C-alpha cells in the first residue's frame, strides 16, 4: 500500500491550472482525492511547529509571569555568589545545559546613572539588600538593542520543541526582544534619581564575575 500524490490539469476560469490529487492507500487514479492548493499546503504543514504568536505570548503571559515570579535582586545575586548550581535550581529557569540559567529578579532601587553611548542603552540601579549591607548594582538594558534571549528562555511556556528548527526558535526570540525594547522605550523612561520597581531577567552561566545586566519586562 503506497501513499502518493498525483496531478491533473483542469480548467479554472478559462485557464489551465494544476490541481493535486492525493492517493491514500492505493497508487491508482481511481483512489485519488481532489484537493485545492490551499488544502495541499495544509496537508504538507501537518506536524510542523511554527511556535506561538510572540505578541500574544509576550503581552498575555510573559509580562504577568515576570511580575509574579521575580525575586528580590539582592537575594538572588547573593545566592548566586554562594553556589551557582543551587541558585539555578532554586531561582532559575533553564531548559538544558545548552542554555544559560535565567533568573527573574525584582530590581527595586534608585537610578544612579544612564548610559546611552551605545545602542545597548543601560540604566544603572542601586539595589540595597533588605538585610542591609552594600548595594547590588544592576544595569537594566533599555535598548534600542538588548543582548541575549533571556526573556524567551526564562519563560517556561516556551520550549525549543515548539518550533520546527533552530532558525524559527531564533526568529521568535528576536521578535520577543523587539517587543521588549518597544515597550521599554515607550513607557520605561528612566531618569537619574528616580526610584524604580522593575521585574527583569538576568541570564548567567556561572557566579557573577562582572556587571549584572538584566532585561526589563514588567514595572510599576
C-alpha positions in Angstrom: 0.0 0.0 0.0 1.6 3.3 -1.1 0.5 6.8 -0.4 1.3 9.2 -3.3 0.4 12.5 -4.9 -0.7 12.8 -8.5 -1.7 15.8 -10.5 -4.2 16.6 -13.2 -4.8 19.8 -15.2 -8.3 21.2 -15.0 -9.9 24.4 -16.2 -10.3 27.3 -13.7 -11.9 30.4 -15.0 -10.9 29.7 -18.6 -7.2 28.9 -17.7 -5.5 25.7 -17.4 -4.4 25.2 -13.8 -2.7 22.4 -12.0 -4.6 20.6 -9.3 -3.4 18.0 -6.9 -4.8 14.6 -6.4 -3.8 12.7 -3.2 -3.8 9.0 -3.3 -4.3 7.4 0.1 -3.7 3.7 0.3 -3.5 2.8 -3.4 -1.5 4.2 -6.3 -4.3 4.4 -8.8 -6.2 7.3 -10.2 -9.4 5.7 -9.0 -8.3 6.3 -5.4 -7.3 9.9 -5.9 -8.9 12.7 -3.8 -9.0 16.1 -5.4 -7.7 18.9 -3.2 -7.2 22.6 -3.7 -3.8 24.3 -3.5 -4.7 25.6 0.0 -5.7 22.1 1.2 -2.5 20.7 -0.2 -0.5 23.3 1.8 -2.4 22.4 4.9 -1.6 18.7 4.3 2.1 19.4 3.9 2.1 21.6 7.0 0.7 18.9 9.2 3.1 18.1 12.0 5.0 21.4 11.6 5.6 23.6 14.6 5.9 27.3 13.9 5.7 28.2 17.6 3.4 30.5 19.5 2.5 34.1 18.4 5.1 36.3 20.0 2.9 39.4 20.5 0.2 37.5 22.3 2.6 35.4 24.4 4.6 38.5 25.4 1.6 40.6 26.4 -0.7 38.0 27.9 1.8 35.6 29.5 5.4 36.8 29.8 4.7 40.2 31.4 2.4 38.7 34.1 4.8 35.9 34.7 7.8 38.2 35.2 5.8 40.4 37.6 4.6 37.4 39.6 7.8 35.4 39.8 10.6 38.0 40.1 12.5 37.6 43.4 14.5 40.4 45.1 17.6 41.1 43.1 19.9 41.2 46.1 18.6 37.9 47.4 19.1 36.1 44.1 22.6 37.6 43.4 23.6 36.7 46.9 22.6 33.1 46.4 24.4 33.1 43.0 27.6 34.3 44.6 27.4 31.4 47.1 26.7 28.5 44.7 25.6 28.8 41.1 24.0 25.4 40.7 22.0 25.6 43.9 20.8 29.1 43.0 19.8 28.0 39.5 17.7 25.2 40.9 16.1 27.4 43.5 15.5 30.6 41.5 16.3 29.9 37.9 14.7 28.6 34.7 17.0 26.5 32.5 15.9 24.3 29.6 19.1 22.4 29.4 22.9 22.7 29.8 23.0 24.3 26.3 21.3 27.4 27.7 22.3 29.8 30.5 20.3 29.8 33.7 17.8 32.7 33.7 16.8 34.4 36.8 13.7 36.7 37.2 14.8 39.4 39.6 12.9 42.4 41.1 15.1 45.5 40.8 13.9 48.0 43.4 16.1 51.0 44.0 17.4 54.3 42.7 18.7 55.0 39.2 22.3 56.3 39.6 23.4 56.5 36.0 22.1 56.2 32.5 24.4 55.2 29.6 23.3 55.9 26.1 26.7 55.9 24.5 26.0 52.6 22.7 22.9 51.0 21.2 22.7 48.8 24.2 21.3 51.5 26.4 21.6 50.9 30.2 20.1 52.4 33.3 22.1 51.6 36.4 20.1 50.9 39.6 21.5 50.5 43.2 19.5 47.8 45.0 20.0 47.7 48.8 19.6 44.3 50.4 16.7 44.0 52.8 19.2 42.9 55.5 21.4 45.9 54.8 24.9 45.9 53.6 26.4 47.0 50.3 24.0 47.7 47.5 23.9 45.5 44.4 24.4 47.4 41.1 22.1 46.2 38.3 22.3 47.5 34.8 18.9 47.4 33.1 19.1 47.1 29.3 16.7 49.6 27.8 17.7 49.3 24.1 17.3 50.0 21.3 19.4 46.7 21.4 19.2 44.1 24.1 21.7 41.3 24.3 20.7 37.6 24.6 17.4 35.8 24.6 16.8 35.6 28.4 13.1 36.7 28.1 12.4 33.8 25.7 14.5 31.3 27.5 13.4 32.4 31.0 9.7 31.8 30.3 8.7 28.1 31.0 5.9 28.4 28.5 8.3 28.3 25.5 10.2 25.2 24.6 12.6 24.5 21.8 10.4 21.6 20.7 7.6 24.1 19.9 9.5 25.0 16.8 10.4 23.1 13.6 14.1 24.1 13.8 16.6 26.4 15.3 16.0 29.2 12.9 12.3 29.6 13.8 13.3 29.4 17.5 15.8 32.2 16.9 13.3 34.4 15.0 10.8 34.0 17.8 13.5 35.2 20.3 14.3 38.2 18.1 10.6 39.1 17.9 10.3 39.0 21.7 13.4 41.2 22.1 11.9 43.8 19.7 8.7 43.8 21.8 10.7 44.3 25.0 12.6 47.3 23.5 9.4 48.9 22.1 7.7 48.6 25.4 10.6 49.9 27.4 11.3 52.9 25.2 7.6 53.8 25.1 6.9 53.7 28.8 10.1 53.0 30.9 11.6 56.5 30.6 14.1 56.3 33.4 15.9 59.3 34.9 18.8 59.7 37.3 17.5 59.8 40.9 14.3 58.0 40.0 13.1 55.1 42.2 12.1 52.1 40.3 10.4 48.7 40.8 11.2 46.5 37.8 10.9 42.8 37.1 13.8 41.8 34.8 15.6 38.7 33.6 19.2 38.1 34.3 21.0 35.3 32.4 24.2 33.7 33.5 26.4 30.6 33.0 28.2 31.0 36.4 28.6 33.0 39.5 28.6 36.8 38.9 32.0 38.0 37.9 31.2 41.4 36.5 28.3 43.7 35.7 24.8 42.4 36.4 22.9 43.1 33.2 19.2 42.4 33.2 16.4 42.9 30.6 13.4 44.7 32.0 9.9 43.2 31.3 7.4 44.4 33.8 7.4 47.5 36.1 5.2 49.5 38.4 
